[in-house]
Amino acid sequence: MTTPDGWRKSSYSGSNGGACVEIRFDGDVVRIRDSKYTGDPATQPEIMLPVTRWASFLDQALRFVSSTDTDLPLMHRDDHGRVTIRDAEGVALTYTATEWAAFAAGVRSGEFTMTAA
């Protein structure tokens, strides 16, 4: 599902009450944000990665493998299933287990491929 400003979320997150992993293809980068953010939109935390690393990020997101690729954010799942992704600058986004499961389902369904954009 894509918003008018180009952000997309998984079709599986429809009942999450707006709490979603959101992504946007923006030229040569992919932007990732958390829809739970309620502050000033101009200062909303985002993680950006090169589109050339997007497929690797999606693979990492599904398998939770550690990566030594400095173009990919670090990923951690806690004991409650919450997932935090953190970029090299320290920007961190934390998602509930339900939010991440919806994102992962969308990834598996091909909703976040470059061709789906």
Backbone bond lengths (Angstrom), bond angles and torsions (degrees), N, CA, C in turn:
res aa  C-N    CA-C-N  psi(-1)  N-CA   C-N-CA  omega(-1)  CA-C   N-CA-C  phi
1 M - - - 1.442 - - 1.526 107.65 -
2 T 1.317 115.83 129.64 1.454 121.08 -175.79 1.521 110.02 -115.82
3 T 1.345 116.38 136.11 1.458 121.73 177.34 1.527 109.35 -83.30
4 P 1.335 117.40 165.13 1.465 119.48 179.45 1.537 113.63 -58.25
5 D 1.333 117.56 -27.58 1.470 119.42 -179.62 1.527 112.97 -92.26
6 G 1.338 116.86 13.41 1.459 120.71 171.68 1.515 116.85 92.88
7 W 1.330 118.58 -2.74 1.464 120.43 176.66 1.519 108.37 -77.81
8 R 1.314 116.01 143.06 1.462 119.99 179.07 1.512 110.00 -128.16
9 K 1.334 114.09 150.74 1.460 121.57 175.02 1.515 107.65 -134.46
10 S 1.295 115.54 165.65 1.457 120.98 -179.61 1.525 110.63 -66.08
11 S 1.309 116.24 141.39 1.467 119.83 174.14 1.525 110.77 -65.19
12 Y 1.317 117.49 -17.51 1.460 122.22 179.15 1.523 112.36 -80.15
13 S 1.317 118.43 -6.22 1.460 120.36 -178.94 1.520 111.95 -100.68
14 G 1.308 117.70 17.28 1.450 121.73 -178.53 1.507 115.21 -58.62
15 S 1.324 119.24 -32.14 1.465 121.28 -177.62 1.525 112.38 -100.23
16 N 1.337 117.94 12.89 1.461 120.61 -178.64 1.520 113.14 -83.37
17 G 1.320 118.29 5.44 1.450 120.27 178.91 1.523 113.37 66.19
18 G 1.309 117.36 29.94 1.452 120.39 177.79 1.514 114.50 87.93
19 A 1.308 118.37 1.65 1.464 121.56 178.66 1.521 108.08 -91.96
20 C 1.344 115.93 101.03 1.462 119.17 -171.01 1.518 112.01 -145.98
21 V 1.318 114.54 156.34 1.461 121.74 164.32 1.525 105.20 -77.43
22 E 1.317 116.98 124.52 1.459 120.53 178.25 1.521 109.09 -117.82
23 I 1.328 115.92 140.87 1.462 120.39 177.79 1.524 109.29 -132.25
24 R 1.334 114.04 156.02 1.463 119.61 176.19 1.521 108.75 -145.92
25 F 1.320 115.65 128.43 1.457 120.92 173.32 1.524 107.11 -79.97
26 D 1.327 116.23 124.00 1.462 121.53 -173.51 1.528 109.00 -136.55
27 G 1.325 115.85 84.69 1.461 119.91 -177.70 1.517 110.95 68.09
28 D 1.322 115.94 -120.49 1.465 119.87 -177.48 1.523 113.54 -96.49
29 V 1.354 116.90 13.28 1.466 120.66 176.30 1.525 110.43 -129.04
30 V 1.321 114.37 159.48 1.460 121.70 170.72 1.518 106.06 -114.08
31 R 1.325 116.10 128.94 1.464 121.68 -179.55 1.524 108.23 -101.92
32 I 1.324 116.17 138.91 1.466 122.46 179.80 1.523 107.25 -124.96
33 R 1.328 116.81 134.69 1.460 120.47 176.63 1.519 109.53 -144.56
34 D 1.324 115.39 175.46 1.461 122.68 -178.55 1.522 108.15 -115.29
35 S 1.314 117.43 121.29 1.464 120.42 -176.95 1.524 113.31 -68.71
36 K 1.344 118.46 -11.08 1.470 120.45 178.24 1.529 112.49 -73.20
37 Y 1.321 117.33 -14.51 1.466 120.99 -177.14 1.521 109.60 -60.34
38 T 1.338 116.59 131.09 1.465 120.69 -176.83 1.525 113.22 -117.96
39 G 1.324 117.56 4.27 1.463 120.77 -179.26 1.518 112.49 -83.18
40 D 1.319 114.53 -163.26 1.454 122.67 179.30 1.528 109.66 -61.06
41 P 1.329 118.14 121.17 1.467 120.01 -179.33 1.532 113.36 -56.36
42 A 1.324 116.95 -28.69 1.463 120.15 -179.20 1.526 112.36 -68.51
43 T 1.327 116.82 -20.13 1.470 120.04 -178.95 1.527 112.24 -115.19
44 Q 1.325 116.73 15.62 1.463 119.86 -179.66 1.523 110.65 -62.25
45 P 1.335 117.02 129.42 1.467 119.45 178.43 1.528 111.19 -63.41
46 E 1.315 114.96 136.58 1.461 121.72 176.87 1.518 108.76 -138.03
47 I 1.298 115.13 149.79 1.454 121.95 170.44 1.518 106.38 -111.65
48 M 1.325 115.39 132.97 1.461 120.03 179.92 1.522 109.31 -120.69
49 L 1.318 115.13 140.87 1.453 119.29 174.48 1.521 109.15 -140.39
50 P 1.327 116.58 154.99 1.464 119.85 -179.26 1.531 111.19 -63.36
51 V 1.325 116.29 141.73 1.466 119.28 178.48 1.523 111.12 -58.74
52 T 1.313 117.06 -26.86 1.466 120.27 179.01 1.524 112.27 -66.91
53 R 1.324 117.99 -15.83 1.470 122.48 179.85 1.534 111.77 -106.38
54 W 1.324 117.66 0.26 1.462 121.59 -174.98 1.530 112.38 -60.42
55 A 1.311 118.16 -47.16 1.470 120.41 -179.79 1.525 110.71 -60.43
56 S 1.323 117.32 -38.11 1.472 120.47 177.60 1.521 110.92 -65.96
57 F 1.342 117.09 -39.17 1.461 120.30 177.42 1.527 110.66 -62.98
58 L 1.334 117.15 -44.06 1.466 119.98 179.79 1.524 110.99 -62.25
59 D 1.313 117.11 -39.86 1.461 121.21 176.18 1.526 110.48 -62.34
60 Q 1.321 116.22 -44.94 1.462 121.20 177.94 1.532 110.27 -62.15
61 A 1.322 117.04 -40.12 1.464 121.39 -178.59 1.523 112.02 -63.07
62 L 1.312 116.83 -34.89 1.466 120.28 -179.57 1.522 112.72 -82.17
63 R 1.315 116.84 -33.98 1.467 119.85 -173.68 1.528 113.95 -102.34
64 F 1.313 118.16 -11.45 1.470 122.42 -177.07 1.516 111.78 52.20
65 V 1.312 115.55 47.66 1.460 120.11 176.80 1.524 108.59 -94.55
66 S 1.305 116.32 144.41 1.457 120.22 175.18 1.516 108.42 -72.37
67 S 1.306 115.24 143.95 1.453 119.62 179.98 1.517 109.33 -125.69
68 T 1.309 116.00 141.74 1.459 120.85 173.54 1.521 110.39 -96.11
69 D 1.320 116.77 3.18 1.457 122.65 179.34 1.528 108.71 -72.80
70 T 1.320 117.29 113.86 1.464 120.55 -176.87 1.525 112.81 -71.13
71 D 1.329 118.16 -10.95 1.459 120.91 175.65 1.527 112.22 -84.05
72 L 1.326 117.24 -5.64 1.461 121.10 179.48 1.520 110.16 -107.25
73 P 1.340 117.16 142.00 1.459 118.97 175.81 1.530 111.00 -68.59
74 L 1.329 115.18 152.97 1.459 120.17 172.00 1.515 107.91 -72.32
75 M 1.308 116.97 148.42 1.452 121.66 -177.49 1.521 109.45 -131.96
76 H 1.339 115.88 134.40 1.461 120.42 179.99 1.525 109.05 -138.89
77 R 1.317 115.99 135.05 1.466 121.34 173.56 1.519 107.46 -111.85
78 D 1.345 117.09 127.13 1.460 119.70 -179.48 1.531 110.85 -88.38
79 D 1.329 116.15 -178.96 1.463 121.64 -176.53 1.526 113.39 -64.86
80 H 1.335 117.42 -17.22 1.467 121.32 179.51 1.527 112.08 -98.67
81 G 1.324 116.75 4.74 1.456 121.10 178.58 1.510 114.81 87.98
82 R 1.346 117.23 -1.45 1.464 119.44 177.05 1.525 109.01 -68.60
83 V 1.310 115.26 142.16 1.461 120.76 -179.35 1.526 108.74 -116.79
84 T 1.328 115.54 129.18 1.461 121.91 174.93 1.518 108.19 -115.16
85 I 1.318 114.93 130.11 1.460 119.60 171.59 1.527 106.65 -113.04
86 R 1.329 116.28 139.10 1.468 122.05 -175.36 1.525 108.94 -136.33
87 D 1.340 115.08 131.14 1.461 118.10 179.20 1.526 111.01 -91.59
88 A 1.311 116.19 177.97 1.465 121.75 -176.07 1.526 112.64 -65.23
89 E 1.332 117.56 -23.21 1.464 121.09 178.40 1.522 112.58 -85.59
90 G 1.331 117.39 -5.22 1.459 121.15 178.71 1.517 115.15 97.57
91 V 1.328 117.95 -0.85 1.466 120.13 176.12 1.523 107.66 -66.91
92 A 1.333 115.69 127.92 1.467 120.50 -178.33 1.521 109.89 -125.18
93 L 1.314 115.77 137.26 1.458 123.09 175.03 1.518 107.19 -123.28
94 T 1.336 116.44 129.22 1.462 120.68 -178.86 1.519 109.27 -117.74
95 Y 1.318 115.06 131.12 1.461 122.52 -177.69 1.517 109.71 -119.78
96 T 1.334 115.92 146.39 1.460 120.24 175.57 1.524 109.26 -70.05
97 A 1.320 115.38 165.22 1.468 119.99 177.55 1.528 110.39 -59.05
98 T 1.325 117.49 -38.53 1.465 121.75 -179.95 1.524 111.19 -66.47
99 E 1.328 116.48 -43.37 1.466 120.08 178.43 1.524 110.95 -61.53
100 W 1.348 115.68 -45.33 1.465 118.85 -177.57 1.529 111.17 -68.28
101 A 1.333 116.77 -36.44 1.469 119.97 178.26 1.529 110.39 -63.08
102 A 1.329 117.34 -39.74 1.464 120.71 177.98 1.528 110.61 -65.84
103 F 1.331 116.72 -42.69 1.463 120.54 176.95 1.524 110.40 -60.78
104 A 1.328 116.64 -47.65 1.471 121.21 -179.20 1.526 110.96 -60.88
105 A 1.330 117.23 -39.27 1.467 120.02 178.04 1.528 110.19 -63.38
106 G 1.326 116.53 -39.77 1.458 120.30 176.57 1.521 112.08 -65.24
107 V 1.331 116.13 -38.81 1.469 120.16 177.04 1.520 109.51 -61.63
108 R 1.341 116.44 -47.67 1.470 120.49 -179.47 1.527 111.74 -61.99
109 S 1.330 117.14 -30.60 1.472 121.37 -179.99 1.526 113.00 -84.86
110 G 1.320 117.22 -1.25 1.458 120.47 178.33 1.515 115.22 82.63
111 E 1.339 117.58 16.73 1.458 120.78 -176.85 1.526 113.79 -73.76
112 F 1.317 117.80 -16.54 1.461 120.33 -174.65 1.522 113.50 -116.45
113 T 1.321 116.98 18.51 1.459 119.44 175.99 1.523 108.99 -77.21
114 M 1.312 115.73 159.29 1.466 120.01 178.10 1.528 110.71 -60.87
115 T 1.317 118.10 -33.73 1.465 120.48 -179.38 1.521 112.00 -73.36
116 A 1.342 117.61 -21.54 1.462 120.70 178.25 1.521 111.17 -79.09
117 A 1.324 117.01 -15.87 1.468 121.19 -176.23 1.516 111.92 -72.40
